[in-house]
Structures are given as structure tokens and as C-alpha cells.
Amino acid sequence: MTAVVFVHGTGVREPGLTALVARVTAGLGEQRDGLRVVPYAWGAAHGATLAAGGASLPPRSGTTRGIGEGPSQPLPGDETAATWAALYADPSAELALAAAGSGPAVERPPGTVPPQQRIRALLTALAARGDEPGAEAGPGLARAATDLAAHPLLGP
């Protein structure tokens, strides 16, 4: 008999785990007879637990423990609470701030090397030097640099 080890995702706990294992077992049983599903319930023992009654963000004031308690606006000088207030108002505020700080997009002058090609060239040069530059870290630097230089995230 073939055993299938089912490892649940990060957000699964009881009572949902039992129902999910039943669905997976039924679905696999429709595809092939003789499968035994063995659930590995790692979440309860090794996963995160909900603290603060399940609240995922601190209270708006940043100074109280109860959800919704405290002043509706951050206290003057409380930068942490002000940051959270901005994120409550606009969850994408950090992304917008990071994009604003990166400067405007500019066209590259003709003949310049795109950043991803420069990275690839540096990795290729490092790989050509062998393992010597990273000898204290052990063997494998040249292979790792070669693998990174060929990674699809660096583009064509």
C-alpha cells in the first residue's frame, strides 16, 4: 500500500485540519485505489499561536492592550503609533514610501549595461576565480556563483 504524507499549510489548525485531511483523502481516493494518507500535523506543536486574542496589529494608540481602546489619534511624539496609524489608514503606505524613495525611473543611456547583466558579469567573474576567494567558507563558491549567474530572475 502506498502512503501519502500530507503536510498542511501554515494557517491550518483543528478543527479545520480533520476536515481538510478528509477532503484530501477522498480526492486522492478518487484518483487511485490503495492510497493511505498520513497527516503530519505540525502546526499545533511547531506553528505560531494566536496571542492578544487573535489581534494581528497593535491597538491604534500603541499604548494600550485592549483592541479599540485608547485615543483615536496617536499621541504626539509617539512615532511607533503614528506609523501604525498610517498603515491602518493605508496598508500600502510602506510600499508607496519605498517606491517614492527609489527615485524616478530614468532611461538608460545607449550602451550602458542593465543592472541584471552587471550582476551576471560579476558572478561569472567570481566563478572564474574558483573557490579561492571564499576558501574560509569551504568549497562550492564557484558552483554557487555559476548557478546564480544562470538564475532566471536575472532575466535573459
N, C-alpha and C positions, 0 to 999 in steps of 0.2 A: 504494500500500500504506500502510495506517495504522500508525503506530508508537506503541507504548505505552511510556512511560518508567516503569520500575519502580524506585522508591526504597525500599530496605529499611529496616527499623526499627532502633532503637538497639542492640539486642543481637545483630545478625546479623553474622557473620564467616564466612570459609571454614573448614571445608568446607561448612558449612550453607547458605551463600549460593547455591552452584551448585544444590543440591537444591531450594531454595526457588524460584529462578528457573525451574527446570524445571517445578515444580508450578504456578506462576502461568501460565507459557506454555501448559501443557497445559489448564488450566482456561479460560483466555481463548480458546484454540483451539476448545474445545467450544462456546463461545458465539457465535463469529464467525470466519469464514474470512478469511484475508488479513491477519491482525494480525502485526506484528513487535514482539517485546518487546525493549526496550533496557534492560538493567540498569544502574543507576547505583550502583556500589559505592563509596560514600563512606566507609564505616566504617574501612577499613584506613588511608586517608590522613588522615582528619579526625576519626575517632572516638577514644574513650578506649581505652587499653590496660590490660591487667591487670598490676598491679605486685604485688610481695610474693607471688608465686606464686599469685595469684588471690584472696588473702585480702581481704575487704571490710571487716573490722573489725580494729582493732589487737589485739595479743595481750593476754590478760587482765591481765597485770601493768602494761602500759603502758610498760614499761621495756626489754623485750627485743624482738628482731627475729623470732625463730622462733615459729611457731604452737604454742601449748601450753606454751611454756617459761615459767619464772618461777614465783613463788608463786601459790597458788590464790586468795589474797585480795589485794586492793590493799594496798600498803604504807601505813602511817599517814602522813597528810598529803598523799598523792597524790590530789588531788581529781579529776584527769582520769581516772585509772584507776578511781576509785570510781564516777564517772559511767558509764564503760563497763561496769563490773561490774553496775550497776543495770540497764543496758539489756540486757546478756546475760541477766540473770535475768527481766526483764520488758520485752520490746520496746515495750510501750505505755506505759512509765513516763513519758516526756516528755509524752505526751498527757494522762495522768492528772494530772500535775503542773500542766499548763496549765489543765486544767478545774478543778482544786482552787483555783487562784489567781484564777479569774474570779469567785468569789463565788457564793452560791446564787442560783438563779433566783427572781425575785420577780415578783409580779403587778403590772402597771402600773395606776396609779390611773385611774379613769374620766376621760376627756377628755384624757389625755396622748397625745402623738404618738409612734408607734413609731419606733425608730431609722432604719429604712429610709425612712420617709416624711420624716423630718427631713433626711436626706441628699438625697433627691429635691428637697425645697424649697430647700435651699442651692444645689444645682446649677442649678435653674430660675432662682433669683435671680441667680446668676453669669452664666448665659446671657443674661438680660435686660440685663445691663450691656454686652454686646457684647464686642469683642476688646480694649478699652482696658485692663482690669486685667492682661492678660498681654501687653501690647504688645511688651515686650522679647523675648518668646519667639516672636513672629511671629503671623500671623493663624491663626485656627482655634479659639481658646479657646471662643467662644460655641457653635460647632458641636459641639465635643467635650463641653462641659457638657450640651448638649441630648441628645446621644447617650447619655451616661452616665445622665442622669436617666430615660431611657426603657428602660434596660437591664433585662432580665427578672430578673436576680439581686436587684434591689431589690424584687421582689415586686409584687403588684397595687397 
